[in-house]
Every structure is written in structure tokens, then in C-alpha cells.
Amino acid sequence: MSKYDRVFNFSAGPSMLPLEVIEKVAADLPNYNGTGQSVMEMSHRSAEFQQIIDDAEANLRKLMNIPENYKVLFLQGGGTLQFSMVPINLLRNSKKADYIITGQWSKKAADEAKKFGDIRIVADSSDANFTYIPKCTREDFRPDADYVYICTNNTIFGSHYPYVPDTGDIPLVADMSSCILSEEVDVSKYGLIWAGAQKNVAPAGVTIVIIREDLIGFAPEDTPIYLNYKTHADNGSMYNTPPCFAIYVAGEVFKYLESIGGLPAIHEYDLKKANLLYDYIDGSGFYKAPVNKEDRSLMNVPFVIGDPEIEKKFIAEAKERGLYNLKGYKTVGGMRASIYNAVPLEGVEALVEFMEEFRKANQ
Ligand SMILES: *Cc1c(COP(=O)(O)O)cnc(C)c1O
């Protein structure tokens, strides 16, 4: 354990942040940058906070190579509000949208969207308990759909799109909450990308929306002002008080990622961690990872032993060893290790070492 007695935290979210960032935020907390106040106490209309949010946006644009014709918004309401904001704003012509269901979050998104338009489920991997990503082609989508919706990394079931669906001219909308900043993404292939920050970016409270400018401005007249992307796009995410502290920490995470080599470097690190864990599981003859190999997530790794009593024991003994939050999601059972960017390689090594000891004692 580190000098702070920190545990290895495999929580699906909120989840670990880079220790370097936590230390910097802690050091700057009482008196940020000579302002005599902390960011928690600072007016969002101050020049200092304007600099913080401008830098955060600029650094995210740089990290993700976001084209100029996209707006970056920092919103509240979490992922769940995006389930509503997306259809309210993007069902602008035919009021039709096509959804691919690959887990609970895309299912919830589709259910919410049904309140606003004609929603068709194009493909659904629930037939195999969401252990694979359906292959969809352009012909699967209605040509007059206003958008196509996917969730690129399925936090609960541990699957990840190995491809970007070709939707032709139809805008592709992606929930990237649990994989944003873990890999390079060609933003120009999407009409809208959104991500709740509490998985791989920052503390809970801010949701990042990256939206192509030509998709802004079509919400119905009676749309509540906060729910219209135009409100936030026209006001630099400062129509009302933004989630200042979460934006500040996100900005520090962006700077930190840039300092270690950006997304190619963190992706390589994430691959190394995930491969270590999956290779061990696959070769163990004791643990099983249920997701199709080519569709596996680098961020969320579910695995089972198959006996709920032994799994309970596993989770309890792991905790005694400082390996926290390994319980699988309630509808999936078993275990899940979320190994986001900030989970160190040493954490995965410690987990694998414990898994092997546990196997020897219980197989
Ligand atoms: C956690 C999560 C959500 C829900 O986010 P909230 O901020 O809790 O509403 C949506 N999508 C994905 C992929 C998630 O991991």
C-alpha cells in the first residue's frame, strides 16, 4: 500500500483517480494559484474559473483531437439526463431513432427515448446475456432515422465495440461514459459523444458532451431551458452555475494524461493491464470471463467462478487484502474488476496474485 494507506479500488464508478492529480488538487486546495481561495469557493464568473474551464476544454480538445465544428459542453444531470436530452434535441425531422441494445445503459437510454419518438431496436444482445456486440451494417438502419444510438463500453457486462457502426449520413450518438480517454477515437465519425465523468475522468457531477454544431438548435420550443444543448453551447457551459469543482479536477486529469503521452500512451497501459488479467483468467481453469474475446472491455472485466458461496468468499478475502469493490453487478453476479486509467498496473498484479492463491486454496 502507498504512503496514504490507499487500497486498490476496482469500483465501476465513482472510481480511482490518478494519485498525482489527487496530490496536486490537495496541495492547491486551500489557496488555488495564489487566489486566496479554493476552487470549491470560487465564483464561476471569476476570471480564474473562466481560465480553468477554458483550459479544461482546450486540453480535452487536444487529447481527443476534437474537430473545430464540434462543441464541448460540461453539464450536470449525469448520464441519465443524457438519456432524455439526446432524443429531445436530436429527434428533429422524422422523429425516428434506431438503438442497438448491448446492456443495461443502452436499454435505459432506449426506454427513455420512447417517450419522445419512434424508437426501433435494431439489434439486442440480451439473447446471450450481453456477452457480445452485434455486428450492424448500414442496411440495418432506417434511412430516415434522425440518429443511431450505441453505448460503446458496457460497464456492467464488460463488453466494448470493436468497430464503429457505419451509419452513412445518419448521425451516430455514443455513450462513452466508461471508456472515454482510454483509446483514440475518430470524433468525426460521431454526431454526438457523451460521457459521465465519474468512471474514467473525474469525480461525479460533470457530464461531458461533444456535439457536432449542425445538430444544435432543433429542440422543440417548449423544451426546458436546461435540457436544450443550445443553451449550453451559446453560453460556454455557463448559462447557470456549472459543476465547478468536478470540471476543475477533470481539467487536471486532462493535463496529467497529456503529460504521460496522451491517449496512445494510456491505451497501451490499459491494454497491458487488461491482457494481464484476461490471460490469467483464460488460463486459470478456475475463473471464467463470459464475454466474447473480440468484444471484451479494457475497462470493466467481469469474471465468475460459478459457485455463489465461493464467489462471496473471494470478494470478502480480496477486501482483506486491500482489493476493494470486486463484487459483480447485482443482475450479473460473480465478480467485476473495473480497471480504469487510474488503476495502477500494480493493482492488477496484486489482484492476479491473490486470484492464484485463492484458486489454489479453493479449487
Ligand atoms: C454509469 C453509466 C451511466 C449512468 O450514469 P449516471 O451518471 O449514474 O446517470 C450511463 N452509461 C454508462 C455506460 C455508464 O457506465
The ligand as an SDF file (V2000), in Angstrom:
LIG
                    3D

 15 15  0  0  0  0  0  0  0  0999 V2000
  -22.6980    4.8020  -15.1350 C   0  0  0  0  0  0  0  0  0  0  0  0
  -23.1700    4.8250  -16.5270 C   0  0  0  0  0  0  0  0  0  0  0  0
  -24.3300    5.5330  -16.9010 C   0  0  0  0  0  0  0  0  0  0  0  0
  -25.2240    6.2350  -15.9060 C   0  0  0  0  0  0  0  0  0  0  0  0
  -24.6350    7.3640  -15.3980 O   0  0  0  0  0  0  0  0  0  0  0  0
  -25.2850    8.2260  -14.2160 P   0  0  0  0  0  0  0  0  0  0  0  0
  -24.3910    9.4130  -14.1780 O   0  0  0  0  0  0  0  0  0  0  0  0
  -25.2480    7.3960  -12.9810 O   0  0  0  0  0  0  0  0  0  0  0  0
  -26.6780    8.5650  -14.6190 O   0  0  0  0  0  0  0  0  0  0  0  0
  -24.6680    5.5480  -18.2370 C   0  0  0  0  0  0  0  0  0  0  0  0
  -23.9280    4.8970  -19.1560 N   0  0  0  0  0  0  0  0  0  0  0  0
  -22.8280    4.2080  -18.8250 C   0  0  0  0  0  0  0  0  0  0  0  0
  -22.0560    3.4980  -19.8990 C   0  0  0  0  0  0  0  0  0  0  0  0
  -22.4130    4.1460  -17.5080 C   0  0  0  0  0  0  0  0  0  0  0  0
  -21.3180    3.4400  -17.1890 O   0  0  0  0  0  0  0  0  0  0  0  0
  1  2  1  0
  2  3  1  0
  2 14  2  0
  3  4  1  0
  3 10  2  0
  4  5  1  0
  5  6  1  0
  6  7  2  0
  6  8  1  0
  6  9  1  0
 10 11  1  0
 11 12  2  0
 12 13  1  0
 12 14  1  0
 14 15  1  0
M  END
$$$$
